[in-house]
Amino acid sequence: MSLKVENLEHNMAKLTIEVTAEEFSKAMTEAYKKNKNKMSIPGFRKGKVPQAMLEKMYGPEIFYEDAANIIIPDAYEKEISEHKEIEVVSQPKIDVEQCEKGKPFVFTAEVALKPEIELGKYKGVKIEKIDKEVTDEEIDKEIEREREANSRTTTVEDRPVEDKDMTIIDFEGFVDGVAFEGGKGENYPLTIGSGSFIPGFEEQLIGAVIGEEREVKVTFPEDYHAEELKGKDAVFKVTVHEIKQKELPELDDEFASEVSEFDTLAEYKEDVKKKLTEKKETEAKSKKEDAVIEAIVNDSKMDIPDAMIETQTRQMAQDYAGRLQQQGLSLEQYFQFTGMDSDKFLEQMRPGAKKRIEARLVMEAVAKEENFTISDEEYDKEIERMAEMYQMEADKLKDLVGDYEKEQIIEDLKMQKAVNFVVENAKEK
C-alpha cells in the first residue's frame, strides 16, 4: 500500500492511496462470501457456486462495489494513522480511480488539513470591562418572578377585562367583510398583554365584559406569514366568555418563609442578592473568556477550509439532536415545531461551528507557544472529575480510556490552561 499527497488550495489535499492487487483480490473474495448465498446457477446449490464461476458468467465487476466498500475504510484509516504529519480535519470525499481484477486498487480522498495559524497578540489583550454588580432592580425582578410562580388564579365576574387578565374568547376575522381561513377560534385562551395576537388586538379587549361581542380592528403586519393577509385591514368579532386574574402573595416575612429557608424578608432578599451575584460572576467569567478569545482570533490569521467547517457543523448538529433525544424529542419533530428543515438547521449552526474552530485553533497555538504540559497528577485529577460526573470509579474509567482518548483529554487540558493564561493576562478597559 502506498500514499501520495497533493496539496490543493485553502488547506485542502488530495490523497491518492494505492492498495496492492493481492489485497484487492482478498477484498474480492470477501465480497463473494458476503453475496454467495444470494446467487444461484443451475447445477449448483444456492451459496455453493464457486467465485470463479460467478465471475466467468457475470464478470468480476459484480464484486467491485462491495470489494471497494470493504477495502477503502481500512486502507484510508491505516494510511492516516501511519502518517501523523497529515492532520486531517474533515470527512474524506472518496473517488475510485482504478478498480480492476489483477491490478492495484487506487482511490483518492479529498480532505481538509489542519491550517497553520499566524498567532496575533495574546498577552495583555484589552477588552471592555464586564459589569458584575447586582442592582436593586434585578433583585426586585427576581423576587417578582418568585411571586408570579407562587400566585394563584381566581375567576373574575364583577368587572371588565384588564391588562394581564387571562381570558377565554371566541373570535372570527374578516377582510373586506369576508371571513378568511385560519381566522376563527372558539374557547381560545388569551392573556392580555402577552403579545401573542396581532399588534393592537389584545389592547382593544380591555374594558370588555363577559358575554359582550366586541369588534376589534387591526392591520396585519407587512411581514405576516400568510401572504394573502400581509398589510390588510381586518375586523375581528370577539366574545369574552371568561376572565381570570393572578393574585400575587403579599411581599412579607410570611412569603419569604414559604419560598425560602429564611424567616424574614430581609434575609431572603440578601440571599437572592448573593445568588444573583454568584450567577453574574459566572456569566462574567464566561463573557470575559469569549471576549479575550475573540480578540485573539481577530488579531490572528488562518485559512479555514470549508470542509473543516462543514464537518464541525454536522458534529454540532448531531450533538444537538442527541440532546433533543434525551428530552424525548426527535429532530424531525423539532423541525415541525420550528418550521425549519435540515438545510436551514445546518446553516444556523455554521457560524457557531466556524467560531468554535477559530477558538480552538488559536488556543492550541497559545498552548504550543507557551509550551504548556500536563502532569500525571493533573491528568489523574481530570479522570477523577470525569469519573464523578459519570458516577464511576476513577480506576475503572482510567482503564477504559484508550491512547487516542487519553491524548484528547490531555489536549483539552492544555487548551484550558491556555484559556486561563490569556484571561489572567487580559486587561479590562
N, C-alpha and C positions, 0 to 999 in steps of 0.2 A: 504494500500500500504506500502511496506517496501523496504529498500535498504541495500544491503550487499556489502562492498568494499573489494576487494582482490588486494593488491599491487603486481605488477609484476616488472620485471627488467627494468632499464633505464627509470624510472619515468612514466611507463605505469600502468594502473589499469584496473581491470575487475569489472564493476558494475553489480550486479545482482539485478534486480528490479522485485518485485512480486506485481501483481495487483489482487485485490480480485475477486473471482468468480462472485460476484454481478456486479462489474464494467465491467468485461469481457462480461457478459450477456447483459449489456446495449449497449456495442460496437457491439455485435452480432445483436441486434435489429436495430441499426443504419445502419449496413451493409445490413440488409434485406430491410430497407426503401430505401436505395440507389439503390438496384438492383431489387426490386419487379416489376417495370414496364417493365423489360426486360424478365420476366418469365411468362409463361402461362401453365396451366394444363386444360385439357378438363373438362368442367363443371364450370370453373371459368373465369370471365372476366380478361383480362390482367391487372396486377397490383393489383388484388384483392385476390390473393392466400395467405392464412394465412401462417405466418412464420413457424408454427409447421408442416403444411402440406408439405412445401418445404423441411424442414429438414428431415421429415419422408421418403420422396421419394428419395431425393438425398444425404441425410446425412448432418449433421451440418457443415461438412468440407467445403461446398460450400461458407460459410460466413467467414471462418477463416482468409483468407488472407486480406480481406477488414477490418475485425474487428481488426486485428493486426495493419494494417496501420492507423486505427483511434486511437487506444489506445496508441501506442508506443510514438509518438511525445509529446503528452500532459504529459504522465507519466514520460518520461525522463526529460522534461523541469521542471516539478514540483519538482522532486527529486533533481535536480541540484540546483534549486533556493532555496530550503529549507535547503540544506547542503552547506552553504557558505565556509566551511572549505575545500571542494573539489574544487580546481581551475582547471577546465577542459580547455585545450588549443588546442583541436583538434576536428574534427568531429568524432562522435562515429561510431564504427564498430558494427553493431547490429546482434545478433543471437537470434532466438527464441528457448527457452529451453522447454517450456511446453505450449501447445495450445490445450485445450480440454474443451468442454462444461461442465459446472458444477464444474470445477476446477479453481484454481487461474491461471492467465496468467503470465508466467515467461519468461523474456528475459534478455539477457546480453548486455552490452555496453562496448566495449574495447576503452579506451580513454587515451590520454596523459595528464599527470598532470604537472602543472607549476613546473619546477625544482627549487630546493633550490640553492642559489648562495653562493659560498665562495669568498667573495669580496676581491680583492687584493688591492694594493696601489692605492689610487685615489686622494690623496692630494700631490701637488708638483710633478706631473708626468712630466718627462723630454721628450721633443720632439725636432726634428730638426727644426731649425729656418726657417720660411717660408718667402720667398722673396716677398716684396710688391713694390719694386722700379720699376718705369716705365722707360724703356730705350729709347734713341733716335731712335733706330732701330724699336722698337714696334710702336712708334708714326708714323714713316715713313711708316710702313706696313699698318697701319690703314688708313692713308691718301691715300696710293696707292690703297687700296680696294675701297675707295670712288671715286677715278679717274676711276677705272675699271667700277664701277657701272654707271658712267656718260660718258662713252666712246660712240662713235658712230662707226658703221660698214660701211666700204666702200669696193667696189669691185675693185680688182686689175687685170689689164690686161697687164701691161707693164713690169712685172718681174716674175721670177720663185718663187716657194714655199719657204717660210722662216719659221723659228721656230715661233710657236704661231699663224700661219695663220689658218683660218677656211676654209676648203676645202670641195668640193663635188666630190666624186670619185665613179668609178665603179671598182670592183675587183673580181677576181676569183682565188682560191687557188688550187694548185696541189701538190700531194705527189707521187714521182716516176712517174711523167708525167700524173697521173690520177687525175681528179677533184674529190674533196671529198665533202660529204654532209655538208651543212651549211657554205661552204667556198666562197659563191658568194653573191655579193651585188651590187645594182645599185642605183645611186644618193644618196650615203651614206655620211652623214655629219661627217667629222672628223677634229678635232682641233689638229694640230701638237704639240706634246709635252704634250698632255693630258694623255698619258699612257693608253688609252682605248683599244688599239690593242696589239697584241703580241709584246714583247720586241724586238726592232730593226726595227719594221715595219715603224713607223712614221718617224724616222730619215732618212730613205732611200728615202723618198719622197721630202726631202729638195733639191731644185735645179730643180725639175720637172716643166715643163711649161704646160700651158693649151693645152689639146689635145694630149699630149705625152703619149704613153703607156710605162710604166716602169716596169721592173722585180724587184721584192722585194724578197730577200732570207732571210728566218727566220728559227729558230728552235723552235718547240713548247716546252714549259716548261714540266718538268717531272711530275708536279702536275696539268697539264691541265685537265679540267673537262671531255673531251672526251677521253675515254680510248684508242681508236684506233689511236689517234694523239699524245699521250704523247711521248716527246723526238724525234719526227720525224722532218726531214728537209722538208721544203716546199718552193715552189716558187709561189708568187702571181703576176698575171698580173694586173697592176693598171693603170687606166686612170684618169687624173685630169681634171675635167670639169669646176671647178670654184674656184677662190681664193678670199678670203675676209680677211681684216685686221681690227683690232681695232685701232681707233685713240683716244688717251687719251687727255683730255683737258690740257692746259698749267697750271703748278702749280704757280699761281699768285694770286693777290688780287681779280681779277675778278672771278676766280674759287672759292675762299673762300666765296665770297658774294653770289654765286649761290647755294652752298651746305650747307650754314650755315647762322646764323643771324649776322655774323660778316663782317666787311668791309675790313679787312686786313688778309693776310695770317698768320701773326704773331699771331693775336688774335685767329684765327681759330686753329692754332697749339696748343696754350695754352689751348683752350677748349678741344681739343682732349686729351691732356695730363691729364687734370682734370678728364674727363670721364673715361679714362683708369685707372687712379689711384683709382677712386671710385670702378670700376669693380674689380680691383686686390685686394682691401681691402675686398670687399665682398667675393671674392673667397678664400682669405687667411683665413678669419674668418671661412668659411665652412671647409677648409682643416685642420685648427687647431682643430676644434671640432672633425672631423673624426680621426685625429692622436691621440688626447688625449683619446677618447673613445676606439680606437683600442688598445692603450697601457694598458688601464684598463682591457679590455676584456682579453688580453694576460696574464695579471697577476692574473686573477680570474679563478675560477674553476666552471664548470657547466656541467651537463649531459643532453643535449637537446634531447628529444625523436624524432625519425624520423617523427612520426605522426604530431608533432608540426610544424616541418619544412615543411612537405607536405601541411598542412593547410595554412601556411603563403605563400607558393609558389603559391598555387591556388588563394589565395586572391590577390596577386600581379598580377597574370596573368589576373584575372577579371578586376582589376583596369586598367591595360594596354589596355585590349580590349575595355574598356569604353572610354578611351582617344582616341583610334583609331576611334571608332564610332563617336565621336564628330567631327572628321576630315573627316567623310564620308567614312571611310574605315572599312570593316569587317575584322574579324580575319582570315577568310578563304582567303580573298584577300591578306592580309599581308603574309600569308604562301606561296601563289603563287609567290609573288614578291621576297621573301627572300629564297625560296627553303626549308623552314622549314616545320615541321609537329608539331602536338600537343606535342608529347613526347620530341622532341628537344627543343621546346619553353619552356616547364616546366623545362627541365634540365638546360637551360640557366638561368632561373630565380632562381634556387635553391640556388646558393652561396649567392646571394643578400638577399634571404629570411633568411638564416642562420645568416648572418651578422646583419640584422635588428633585429632579435630575441635577439642575444647576446647583442647588443647595448641597447635595451630596458630593458633587464633583469638587466644589471649592473647599468643603470641609475636609475631604480626603487630601486635597493639595496642602491645606494648612497642617494637617497631621503629619504629612510627609516632610514638609518644610521644617517643622519643629521637632521632627524625629521622635514622635510620641511612641511609647511602647506600653505593653500591658503585661504586668507581672502575673505570676501564677496565683498570687493572693487575690489580685483584682479579678482574675478570671473565675476563681472559685467563689468569690463573693457574688458575682453575677449569676453563676449557676445556682447558688442558694436563693437568690432573689427570684429567679425563674421557677425554681422548684416550689417555692412557696406560692407563687402565682398559679401554678398548675396542680397544686396540692399533691406534690410528690416528694419522695426522699431525694436529697441532693445527690447522693452517691448513685442512685438508680438513674437519675436524669443524666448525670455525667457519663455513665456507661452507654447511654443511648445516643449521645452526641458523637457523630462521626467526624472525620477530619475536615470535610467541607463545612459542616455546621459550626465546628469549633473556629475555623478560620473566619466565618461570617460574624460570629459573636465577638471575636477579637477586633475585627474591623469596625463593628458598630461601637465598641467601647472606645476605640481610638477616635472615632467620629465625635462621640460625646465629649471626650477630652478637648478636642479641637473647638467644639461649640462653647464649652465652658471657658476656654482660653480667650477666644475672641470677645466674648461677652464681658469677661472680667477686665479686659484691656480697653473696652469701648468707653467713649466719653459722651455724656449727655450734654446737649447744648443748653 
